[in-house]
Amino acid sequence: MKHDDSEQPGLPDRPPPVASEIFGNRLPIAEQFAQILADTGVSHGLIGPRETPRLWDRHLLNCGVVEAVLPHRTRLVDVGSGAGLPGLVLAIARPDLDVVLVEPMLRRTTWLQSTVDELGLGNVQVLRGRAQDFWGKLRAPVVTARAVARLGELSAWCLPLLEAEGRLLALKGATAERELAEDEPELRRAGATSGRLIVLGEDSLPEPTRLVEVTVGSVPVKPTESAVRRSSSGPGRTRGTKKGAQSSPRRGSTERQASGG
């Protein structure tokens, strides 16, 4: 995949100093990913051209700080991965992670697999499908999602993908705390045992990352009847979803456009 630097208006020549704290010696890979996002990420419609000047602050660092709340050598499923945010960013920052990117749109999974190959990320697998397509087939200690859907609907899709005592980590905007309060009844119906807001990067990022952590108990969650009905009735709110799923080959903390299904 060839990249033309002249087609990257506004992309910073150098990442902000905090990037080295998050990515360490993997910062060159993160810089390469930023270049890919500003090039084919834009041409494939995964990132808007106006986003290129703020790729680091608004996207890469916003996602990268989440690595601070992830245990060593865990498995992570990123639902509605889109442009690989946050899944690919976390795979770059933490080579110890086993990351599965779940995305329903073929052109996006094709782009994701090409990017994984180009970056040489051996800890990433790309799967095509909705979260619901992997119920009973895929489970992990951690599921992530960035601006996929409201918490209630997102939990109905994602909690059945969690192992016992697992955590859904949803990256949200400024209204995260209000959304958590409003959707708490739906979280409980979906099988959550608790939910809380975690704020990351308050002292290091221009805008802190707001992460809603939704946990399940000692027994893995089964899909709710309403979630099953919505799943079987059609693609719902997904972007170009097709039924079934295809796999591409594997190759400091205080207490987006993707589809989850």
N, C-alpha and C positions, 0 to 999 in steps of 0.2 A: 504494500500500500504506500503510494508516494504522497508526500505532504509538501505543499507549497507554502513557505512561511509568509509570502507576500499576501496570502489570502487570510491572514489572521489579524485583522484590525484590532488594536487595543489590547492584545494579549501581552501581559507583563513579560519583560525580558527575563526577569528573575522572580522566583516566588518570594513571598514575604518571609522574614527571618523565622517566624514561628513554624513554618513548614518543616524546617530541619528538625525541630523538636518532635514533630508528629511522625515524620517519615524516616528520620535517621539516615542510614546509608542507602536507603531505598528512594531517596529524594530524586535521583536522576530518572527512575522509572515513573515517579509521579509527574515529573516535568514532561516526560514523553507522552504520558496519558493526557496531560493538559493540551499538548500540541495536537494530538489525535482528536480530542473533543472540539478544538477550535477549527479543525479542518473537516474531516469526514463526519464528525458529530454534528456539525452545522449543516453540511450538504445532505445528510440523511435525515434532517429534521429532528434530531435528538436534543439539540441545544439551539436556542435562538441566537442569531448573529449578534444581537445586542448583549448577550451574556458573556461573550468572549473577553471583554475587559475585566470582568469580575469573576472569572472562573475560579481563581484561588479562594477569595474571601467567601463568595456566595455558595460555592459548590464543593471544591476539593477539601478545604479546611473545615467547612461546615460538617462534612461527612467524616473526615479523618479523625476528628477529636473523639468520635464514638469508640475508637479502639481502646480508650482508657477504661471502659467499663466491661470489656470482654476478657474472659479468662484465657489462660494459655491453652493452646492446642484444642480449641473447641471447633465444632461444626456450626456453620451459619448458613441459613437459607435467606436470600434476598428476594422478596416478592415484588413483582412489577418492576424489574431492575432497570428497564429503559436504557439510559445512557451509562449504566453501571454505577449509579449513585443510590445508596452508598456502597453496594457490594464490591465493585472493583476497587474502589478507593481503600476499603478495609483490607482487601486481599493484598494490595500493594504495601500498605503500612505494616501488615502483620502476616509475614510468610508462614507463620505457624498455624494460621487458620485454614480450615477446609471450607471453601466458600462455594455455594451453589446459587447460580443466578437463574431465577424463574421469570420468564417473560413470554407473553402470549403471541406477540407479533413476529412473524417470520423475518421481516427485514431487520428488525431490531436484534433478534437472536443471531442472525447472520453477522451483523455488525459487531455484536458482543464477542462472538467466537473469533472473528478476525482480529479484534483488538486484544483479546486474551493471547492469541498466538503471537501477535506482533510484540507484545510486552514480555513474552516468555513466562507467563504465570502458570506454573504447574500445579498451583493449589486452587484452581478455579474450574468448575464445571458449568456449562450452560445448558439449561433445559427449557424447551418450548412448551408453554401451556399456562393455564390459570392455576392459582393456588388450589382451587377445588379439584383440579385434575390429579393432584398428588396426594389427596387424602387417602390414608391407608397404605401409601407407597413410600412416603418420604417423611422422616421426622428428624428434628435436630434440637439441640439445647437452646439455640437462639434463632429467631426469625427477625429480619429487619425489613422496613419499608419506609419510603420517603415520599410524603405527599401523595399517597395512593388513594385514600378514601378516609371518611370519618372513622373515628376509633371504633364505634359500635359495629359497623359493617366490616371494617378491616379485621377486627377480632374474630368475627364469625368465620371469615375466610382462613385466617392464619393460625388461630389457636389449635386446630386439629393437626397442624404440622409440627407442633412442639412435643418434645419428650416430657416426661414427668419432671416437675419443678422447672420447666423451661420458661423462657422470657421472650415476649414480643417487644422489640424496640422500634418505636415509631417516631421518625423525625418529623417534627411539626413546627408551625410558625408561632407568631406572637400570641395567638389565642389558644395555645395548647392547654393551659390550665383550665380555661373555661370549657373547652371541648371535653376534657377528661371528666369534669363534674357533670356536664350535661349527658354524656354517654355512659355514665357508670352503670345504670340499670341494664343496658345492652351488653356491657362487658360481663356482668355477672351472668346474664342468660347464656352468653357464649361460653362460659366455663372459667372465667378469670377468678382468681382468688384475691388479687389486689392490683392496684394501679397507682402509679406515682409519677410526678414530673421530676426529671433530672435536668439540670442546667449545666452545660459544659462550655468551657472556653470563655468564661466571663472576664477573665483578666488578660486574655491573649488574643481574642478575636474581635473584629469590629462589631459583629453581632453574634451573641452567644447561640449555641445550638440547644434547642429545646427538644428533649427526648422524653417521650412517654413510655415508661416501662410497665408492661402488663404481664403478670405472672400467672402460672397455672399451678395446681397442687400436685400431690404425689401420684395421682392417677391421670394418665393422658386423656385429653379432651376428645370427645366425639363430636362430629358436626351436629349442629342443632337442626331440628326439622325444618325450620324456616330457611336456613342456609341451604339445605339440601334441595328444597323446592325451588329456590331462586337459581341454584346451580343447574338443575335439570330442565328448567323452563327456557333456557337460552343463554346467550353470552352476557346479557345484562349490560353493565357499565363498562365492559372491557373494550379495549381498542382493537378492533379487527380480530377478535378472538375466534379461533376455530376449535371445534370440539376435538378432544384428544390431546396428547402431548407428545412431542418429539424431543429426543435427546441429541445434542451435538456431542461429538466425541470429546473425551476428557483431555484433555491435553496434558488538669486537676479538676475534679468533679464536685458539684454540689447537688444535697438533696434539697412529592413532586411528581414527570408526567408518566405516570405509570399506572397500570391497572392492577388491582390485586386479584382479580379473578378472571 
